[in-house]
């Protein structure tokens, strides 16, 4: 019998048994070579409880997304500043985007006038 990788909470399962990527929530060993696995769809957010044998588990691809925090902090800060400038440009009429300036306008119901 070939080596079966251990399922852990947080892993993503991909394969012919599911129509979308499934995130592992719970894993419980039932018998030798059988597991009860609680899964949640990554797109639909539907919860499913499935029973997998060693043969079915071997057909699946296990994607392990472990967070790594070894990136360049300067690039992260640059990205945050670019995002903030994009939002400021989108909602500030003085920067050249008057189409969304109406979100800053107030309409008076008594006089039916609009002030920006």
C-alpha positions in Angstrom: 0.0 0.0 0.0 1.4 3.4 -1.0 1.9 6.2 1.5 -1.2 8.4 2.0 -0.5 12.0 3.0 -2.1 13.1 6.2 -5.1 15.4 5.9 -5.0 18.5 8.0 -7.5 21.4 8.6 -6.9 24.2 6.2 -5.7 22.1 3.2 -7.4 22.4 -0.2 -8.6 19.3 -2.0 -8.8 19.2 -5.8 -9.9 16.2 -7.9 -12.6 14.4 -9.8 -14.8 13.8 -6.8 -15.7 17.4 -6.3 -16.9 20.1 -8.7 -15.0 22.9 -7.0 -12.0 23.3 -4.7 -12.8 22.1 -1.2 -11.2 23.3 2.0 -10.7 20.7 4.8 -12.4 21.7 8.0 -12.4 18.5 10.1 -10.7 15.1 9.8 -11.6 12.0 11.7 -10.2 8.6 11.2 -13.0 6.0 11.1 -11.2 2.8 10.4 -7.9 1.8 9.0 -7.8 3.5 5.5 -11.1 5.4 5.9 -11.6 9.0 7.0 -14.7 11.2 7.7 -13.8 14.6 6.3 -15.7 17.9 6.8 -15.3 20.0 3.7 -16.4 23.5 2.7 -16.6 24.7 -1.0 -14.2 27.6 -1.7 -16.7 29.2 -4.1 -20.1 28.0 -2.9 -19.3 27.9 0.9 -21.4 24.7 1.2 -20.5 22.3 3.9 -20.2 18.6 3.1 -19.3 15.6 5.2 -17.7 12.9 3.0 -16.2 9.5 3.7 -12.9 8.9 1.9 -11.1 5.7 1.4 -7.3 5.5 0.8 -8.0 4.8 -2.9 -10.2 7.9 -3.2 -7.7 10.0 -1.3 -5.0 8.9 -3.7 -7.0 10.3 -6.6 -7.1 13.8 -5.0 -4.5 16.5 -5.2 -3.8 18.1 -1.8 -2.9 21.8 -2.0 -1.3 23.1 1.2 -1.4 26.9 1.4 0.7 27.7 4.5 1.1 31.4 5.0 4.6 32.7 4.7 5.6 36.2 5.9 9.0 36.5 4.3 8.1 39.0 1.6 9.6 42.5 1.0 7.9 45.0 3.3 8.8 47.9 1.1 6.9 46.4 -1.8 3.9 45.7 0.4 3.9 49.3 1.6 4.2 50.5 -2.0 1.1 48.4 -2.9 -0.9 49.8 -0.1 -0.1 53.3 -1.0 -1.0 52.7 -4.7 -4.3 51.2 -3.5 -5.0 54.2 -1.3 -4.2 56.6 -4.1 -6.5 54.7 -6.5 -9.4 55.1 -4.0 -8.6 58.8 -3.5 -8.5 59.4 -7.3 -11.8 57.5 -7.7 -13.8 59.5 -5.2 -12.1 63.0 -5.5 -13.6 65.2 -8.2 -10.7 67.5 -8.2 -8.3 64.8 -9.3 -10.1 64.5 -12.6 -12.7 61.8 -12.1 -16.0 63.7 -11.9 -18.2 60.7 -12.8 -18.0 59.5 -9.2 -18.2 62.9 -7.6 -22.0 62.6 -7.3 -21.4 60.2 -4.4 -20.2 63.2 -2.3 -23.3 65.4 -3.2 -26.2 65.9 -0.9 -29.8 66.4 -2.1 -32.2 68.5 -0.1 -35.7 67.1 -0.1 -37.3 70.4 0.9 -35.9 72.5 -2.0 -35.0 69.7 -4.5 -31.6 71.2 -4.9 -28.3 69.4 -5.0 -25.2 70.8 -3.4 -21.8 69.3 -3.8 
